[in-house]
Amino acid sequence: MSTMALAQHKLVELHEQYASKLGLGYDVVEKATHIYMQAREKRYLRGYSIEEIAAGTFFIACVLLGKDVSIRDVANAAQVNESLIWSVAKGVQKRGLVSKIAPRRDMANMLRKKLMGKMDQDDINELTSLINRKSDSMKKLAGHVSPRAVLGAVVWLASKSRKIKAKMTQRELSRLFNVNEVSLRIAAKRIKSSFFA
C-alpha cells in the first residue's frame, strides 16, 4: 500500500471514530473523506498532521451537513486543539473548496439536548419557547459570544427571574454548557435587555 493510500486509510478510520464518539452517521464520514480527497488533490493541506486534517475535514463536513456539533465537540472527540481544526477549515474555505464554515446553530435544540434530565419538562418547554421567540434579537445582541454561553445565560437569567422553577448557578451552567463563567456573565449582560423586553 502506498504512503498516500495508508494516509487515506488512517484518515477514514479517524473519521469513523469521531462519528462513533459523537453519535453521527456515515454520511459525515463520507463527506469528510470527500473534502479531504479534493483538498489533497490541490495540495491544500500541507503542514498539518493526519490527526489535524482528519479533525478539520470532519468539522467542515458537520457544518456542511447541518449537524448540531460544535468545533469543541470535534476537538474533544479528536483530541486536537480547536485552533488547529479552525485553521484547517478556514484554509480549505479560503481556497474555495467550501463556501461556508460558520455553522448556524439550532439554539432551541441545543438547549433541549443539554438540559434533558437536568430539569423538568415544563421548565425546558418554557426555555425553548423563550429561545424561539427571542433568538434573533438575542443573537444580534450577543455578537460573537459563543452560542453555548448565550444558552447558559438564558437559563441563568430565567432561573434568577423565576421564569422557571429550577435554580441553577453560573458555575453549574458553565460546566453544563462547557464555557467559562466570565463568558456566561458577558452573554447575560448583552442579552438582558432582549430577555426582559
N, C-alpha and C positions, 0 to 999 in steps of 0.2 A: 504493500500500500504506500502511495506517495505521501510526502510530507503534507501536501495540500489536502489530500483525502483524509489523512489522520486528523488534521486540524478541524475539518468539517465534521467528522465523526464525533470528535470530542465536543464540539460546539452544540451539535444536536443533543448529545447526552446531557449537557448542562441545561439547555432549553427545556428538556423533558423534566429534569429535576426541579427547576423553578416552577414549571406549570403544576407539577405534583404538589409542591410545598404551598402554592398559592391557590390550589383548587381550581385551576383553569384547564380548558380543553386543549385538544391537539391543534386546533385552529391557530392558537397563538404560537405554538412551536413551528408550524409550517410557515406562518407569516414572518416570524423572526428569522428563520433559516433563509427564506427568500430574500429578505432585506440584506442579510449577510452576504449572500451569493452576489447580489448586484453591487454592493459596496466593495467586495473583494475584487471583482472583475475590473472595477475602475480604480483600484488601489487606494481607496479612501481610508483604510483602517490601519495604516502603518503606525507603529509606535505604541500600540496597545497590546496587552496580554490577551490570550484567548478568553480568559475569565471576564475581562473588562468588555471585550467585544460581545461576548455572549449576553452579559447583563444589559449592555447598551441596546443591542438589537432586540432583545426581549422586551425592554421597556418601550421602545418605539412601536413594536407590534401590539402591545397592550393599549397604547394610546390610539393607534390607528383602528383597532377593533372595538374601541369604546369600552374596554374593561375597567371596572372600578378598582384599579390598582395604582397606588402611588409609587413614586420613584423610591421612597423609603421602604415600601413593601418589597420592591425588587432588590434593593440594596441589602435588606435583611436576609432575603432568600438566597441571594448570590454571594453574600459576604464580600461585597465590593463597595467601595466608597461612592456615595451619591454623586459627588462632583465629577468622578471619572465616568459614571454612567451618563451624566448630563453632557459631558464633553464629547463622548462618542455620539450621542443622539444629536447634539447641535452640529457636529461635524458632518454627519450624514445629511442633516436638513440643509445646511449651508451649500452643500454641493448639489442640491436639487433632487435627491433621491426620494425624499418625502416632503410634503408641503407644510405639515403642521406637527408640532411636538407637544405643545402645551395642552394637557388633557382638560376637557370640560367635565367637571365632576358633578354627579348627581348628588347634591348635598343631602336631600331627604333620605335617600337610600343609604348613603354613608352613615348618617346619624342612626338610622334604624339598626344597621349592622353592628355598630359599636355599642348600642345601648341594650340590645336584646339580651334578656336575662339579668340585666343590671338594674332595671326599674320596671314598674308595672306598665301594662299595655296602654292604659289611659294616658299616662304621662308621655309615653313615646308618641302616641297619636297627637297629643296636644303640641308637642315639639315639632313633629313632622308638618302639621298644619301651619304652624308659625313659620317654619322654613319656606314652605311652598308659597305662602302669602308674601313674604318679605325678602326672598332670596336675591332678587335683582338689586334692590336698594342696599341690602347688606353687602353684596359683592362689590358694589361701587364704593361704598364707604370703607370697606376693608382694604381695598387696594391690593397690594402684593402680599398681604398677610396670608399665610397658608390656610387652605380650606379647613384643615383639622383644627387649627387654632380658633377659627371662626365658629366651628361647631361646638367646641369646648366652651367658648364664650357664650354662645346661645344657651347652652344647658345651665351654665353658671348664673347668667342673668335671670333665666326663668326660675331657677331654684331660689335665688335671692329675692325675687319679687313675688314669689309664691304663685306663679302661674302653673307650677307643677307641685305635686306633693313631696317628691324626693328632695332630699337635702344633699347637695354634693359640693365638696370643697374644690378650690382651684388645684390643690395638689392631686386629689383623686382624678380630676378631669384631665390634668396634664399627663398623668400616667395612662389613662384610658385612651386619649387621643394622640398619644405619643408626640407631645410638644412640650416645650418648657413653659413654666408659669409666666415668665415675662411676656412671651408671645401671646399667651392666653389673655393677659391683662391688656396688652396693646389692642388685641382684637375686640375685647369687651368695650374699651374706651371708644374705639372707632364706630362700632355698630350700635352703641347705646341709644343714640337719637332715633335710629330707624326702629329699633326694638320696642321703644316705648311710645312711638308715634301712633 
